[in-house]
């Protein structure tokens, strides 16, 4: 089934509408229903050095192009010196779970002989999503065989009293025009305890053709079926979302031709469209996403009518 998306346009321009600590970019915008009237879009905002910290932009639930509030300070700052997240944090997912709202995030660390390392942490909010505290200063998903550089959780669902996690798994670099770019694909793992996640999951969506990376998996249930939105990069320079579908969330079939959205002819998302994340409000579903240069200016939104995400826990 192809879901047709109607673009609502750019919503938030970081440099123009952000707070002083936000210099550019709003990486991986991730919507969360704060209350009946408010969608809180968490994102990673970069400083002058390109280091990302997580904050939010509140938008109206019935009109997501209307900005209500912008966070005065990060809700999750970079980690302590020497920790896996001491050079930036970006969004993975924000979901309700046992004990509060769980923020899955990706922490970046610079090392001497690689462009970066990126592994996963979890922070917990007990005040409704206004502040978050790390559950561990160590990554909850760390290095493993075939996972030496990236283990980045980007989608989490608490189903049947168990965590189901989809993440980007990376083990090296693609050299394009003399520059290294990370290689990764999408894996899946389950856990009862977020401090005891198995390090090795199973491959569920792989690259094909001239793709060298496919990641930022976002998993939803629509009409009883799992849908995964991801972003894929090719050696030729394309960076664009794709779509896969699954009956069980483990075995996936790609249906990239059913994405239902494309680049604009001009403007902020005419060169790149990436990192889509969905949320439903009554009979509408919104897609928040980044545009050119991986969201350097900020994020925008699209809308689909008559589609509702199934948020049941299948308990």
KEKOLDO-362159 format. One line per 3 residues: number of its first residue (from 1); their letters; for each residue x, y, z of C-alpha. Coordinates in steps of 0.001 Angstrom, whole numbers. Example, Ala and Ser with C-alpha at 12.3 -4.5 7.8 and 13.67 -1.06 7.14 Angstrom:
BEGIN
1	as	12300 -4500 7800 | 13670 -1060 7140
//
This chain:
BEGIN
1	xxx	0 0 0 | 1417 3372 -1019 | 726 6162 1470
4	xxx	570 9493 -338 | 2182 12380 1517 | 1265 16034 1068
7	xxx	4110 18358 1980 | 3256 21097 4487 | 6633 22764 3994
10	xxx	9563 23729 6184 | 8547 24053 9842 | 11620 25062 11824
13	xxx	14755 26893 10664 | 17354 26351 13377 | 19536 29415 12835
16	xxx	16563 31770 12477 | 14115 30362 15033 | 16348 28496 17455
19	xxx	17803 29454 20799 | 21385 30737 21224 | 22749 27246 21911
22	xxx	21389 26038 18541 | 23598 27210 15673 | 22452 24960 12832
25	xxx	20749 21674 11979 | 17930 19759 13654 | 19091 16184 13136
28	xxx	16694 13223 13074 | 13520 15082 14188 | 11514 12669 16331
31	xxx	7893 13516 17247 | 6321 12609 20593 | 2723 13372 21671
34	xxx	3231 15600 24693 | -475 16262 25305 | -3750 16666 23405
37	xxx	-2655 19923 21821 | 1102 19502 21484 | 3583 17454 19495
40	xxx	7086 17710 20886 | 9689 17222 18160 | 12979 16193 19721
43	xxx	16093 16695 17592 | 19853 17091 17738 | 20958 20725 17427
46	xxx	24574 21512 16541 | 26881 24171 17973 | 29623 26081 16113
49	xxx	31909 23033 16215 | 29221 20718 14817 | 28603 18964 18148
52	xxx	24959 17999 18652 | 22875 18228 21818 | 19247 17140 22116
55	xxx	16468 19667 22566 | 12954 20111 21239 | 10505 22190 19246
58	xxx	6853 22044 20336 | 4307 22352 17515 | 516 22410 17476
61	xxx	-990 18934 17127 | -3683 20148 14714 | -1279 22370 12743
64	xxx	2331 21132 12981 | 3606 24146 11036 | 2741 26314 14071
67	xxx	5608 26529 16565 | 4560 26787 20224 | 7855 26615 22086
70	xxx	11570 25946 21628 | 13691 24473 24423 | 15824 27031 26234
73	xxx	18504 24438 26989 | 19286 20853 25963 | 17212 18126 27579
76	xxx	20201 15817 27031 | 23714 17261 26869 | 26900 15548 25718
79	xxx	28410 12925 27975 | 31274 13165 30412 | 34779 13410 28934
82	xxx	35987 9982 27896 | 32493 8488 27647 | 31035 7120 24419
85	xxx	28865 10226 23915 | 31356 13003 24741 | 31340 14473 21220
88	xxx	27612 14691 20502 | 24228 13034 20910 | 21427 12652 18366
91	xxx	17934 11166 18561 | 17125 7539 18152 | 13585 7227 19534
94	xxx	11340 8532 22320 | 8779 6047 23667 | 6702 5340 26755
97	xxx	7953 2356 28711 | 8115 951 32236 | 9066 3736 34624
100	xxx	8705 6707 32306 | 9550 8089 28891 | 12613 6448 27371
103	xxx	14915 8375 25054 | 17095 6153 22913 | 19981 8184 21590
106	xxx	23184 7798 19608 | 26402 9018 21186 | 29429 10069 19139
109	xxx	33059 9808 20131 | 36163 10875 18214 | 39110 8476 18034
112	xxx	42509 8726 16374 | 42111 6190 13572 | 38445 6416 12547
115	xxx	36128 9235 11535 | 33965 8576 14619 | 32341 5871 16713
118	xxx	28562 5863 17265 | 26870 3672 19846 | 23586 3750 21751
121	xxx	22475 5067 25107 | 19162 5432 26933 | 17955 8307 29105
124	xxx	14783 8319 31205 | 12276 11084 31918 | 9948 10962 34913
127	xxx	8609 14502 34437 | 6677 14027 31198 | 9547 14530 28762
130	xxx	10892 17855 30034 | 14215 16477 31307 | 16115 13209 30887
133	xxx	18703 11348 32943 | 21005 8669 31542 | 20426 5168 32854
136	xxx	24109 4433 32193 | 27222 6340 31163 | 28243 3286 29135
139	xxx	26494 2372 25885 | 23575 -29 26140 | 24469 -1283 22661
142	xxx	28220 -1475 22206 | 30801 -3056 19905 | 30447 -6608 18707
145	xxx	31752 -8773 15887 | 30743 -7032 12649 | 29777 -3961 14709
148	xxx	33070 -2202 15385 | 32086 1383 14539 | 28296 1815 14713
151	xxx	25532 332 16859 | 22828 3001 16654 | 19310 2226 17924
154	xxx	16774 4315 16015 | 13483 2544 16716 | 12151 937 19892
157	xxx	8819 -656 20692 | 7771 -2122 24026 | 5564 -5033 22963
160	xxx	4389 -7992 25010 | 6441 -6716 27963 | 9657 -6904 25952
163	xxx	11802 -4339 24134 | 12061 -4710 20371 | 14908 -2675 18878
166	xxx	15932 -1859 15304 | 19349 -312 14772 | 22060 610 12303
169	xxx	25064 -1717 12456 | 28378 -543 10995 | 31804 -2064 10552
172	xxx	33829 160 8266 | 34091 3001 5782 | 33366 3647 2130
175	xxx	35976 5936 582 | 34327 8344 -1866 | 36469 11010 -3527
178	xxx	39097 10442 -874 | 36701 10915 2057 | 35460 8177 4432
181	xxx	31717 7616 4787 | 30254 5063 7217 | 28959 1720 5930
184	xxx	26002 221 7786 | 22773 -1751 7473 | 19752 -2486 9676
187	xxx	19718 -5131 12398 | 17146 -6274 14968 | 17420 -7431 18576
190	xxx	15099 -8063 21543 | 15728 -7523 25253 | 13960 -7803 28587
193	xxx	16374 -5381 30245 | 17827 -2293 28517 | 21018 -2732 30553
196	xxx	21406 -6242 29196 | 20792 -5932 25433 | 22470 -8698 23401
199	xxx	25336 -7130 21468 | 24678 -9105 18313 | 21341 -8874 16543
202	xxx	20221 -10224 13208 | 20360 -8546 9831 | 16882 -7504 8700
205	xxx	17355 -4916 5903 | 20519 -4833 3798 | 21984 -2563 1136
208	xxx	21612 -3413 -2537 | 22874 -2095 -5858 | 25277 816 -5363
211	xxx	24069 1502 -1818 | 26717 1400 880 | 24585 2474 3855
214	xxx	20991 2041 4951 | 19933 3172 8405 | 17847 5405 10694
217	xxx	15149 2676 10777 | 11769 3888 12066 | 9257 1084 12675
220	xxx	5461 1476 12914 | 2352 -683 12725 | -269 232 10135
223	xxx	-3333 -1953 9539 | -1720 -4847 11404 | 1524 -4781 9403
226	xxx	4926 -3390 10320 | 6272 -541 8208 | 9913 537 8345
229	xxx	11067 3882 7003 | 14829 4230 6567 | 17355 6381 4695
232	xxx	19795 4917 2175 | 22940 6355 652 | 24545 5432 -2670
235	xxx	28072 5756 -3992 | 26724 8109 -6664 | 25652 10550 -3924
238	xxx	21903 9950 -3519 | 20561 10113 45 | 16853 9333 196
241	xxx	14327 7300 2229 | 12984 3880 1474 | 10259 1634 2848
244	xxx	10059 -2000 3917 | 7116 -4039 5197 | 6934 -7021 7526
247	xxx	4389 -9302 9156 | 6453 -9925 12297 | 8950 -7048 12422
250	xxx	11843 -9450 11842 | 11619 -10601 8218 | 11320 -7615 5895
253	xxx	10642 -7022 2201 | 11669 -3740 633 | 9021 -1645 -1141
256	xxx	10924 1549 -1882 | 8588 2387 -4783 | 5728 2771 -2259
259	xxx	7345 5619 -304 | 4799 8183 -1533 | 6999 11299 -1232
262	xxx	9702 12798 -3447 | 12168 15663 -3666 | 10779 19143 -4293
265	xxx	11606 20949 -7527 | 13309 23691 -5545 | 13907 24847 -2020
268	xxx	14966 23344 1281 | 14271 19682 371 | 15087 19708 -3352
271	xxx	18454 17934 -3036 | 18039 15654 -36 | 15086 14266 1905
274	xxx	15989 12051 4839 | 15210 10647 8306 | 11389 10486 8161
277	xxx	9590 9928 11474 | 5804 9543 11842 | 3115 10386 14384
280	xxx	-694 10183 14232 | -3222 12777 15388 | -6795 11491 15044
283	xxx	-7241 10518 11377 | -4087 12295 10187 | -507 11094 10227
286	xxx	2393 13514 10045 | 5892 12853 8756 | 8703 14999 10143
289	xxx	11934 14910 8164 | 15194 16658 7299 | 16020 18251 3969
292	xxx	19140 19409 2149 | 22541 18760 3696 | 21030 16393 6269
295	xxx	18880 19057 7896 | 21414 21876 8116 | 18594 24437 8090
298	xxx	16099 22492 10202 | 13120 20209 9568 | 9795 20114 7769
301	xxx	6581 18133 7742 | 4245 16237 5442 | 734 14901 6036
304	xxx	-1233 11801 5074 | -4982 11551 5605 | -6955 8462 6566
307	xxx	-3927 6621 7985 | -3484 5939 11698 | -516 4326 13375
310	xxx	-1313 1426 15706 | 403 2199 19011 | -892 -820 20943
313	xxx	1651 -2792 22937 | 218 -6156 21834 | 136 -7180 25493
//
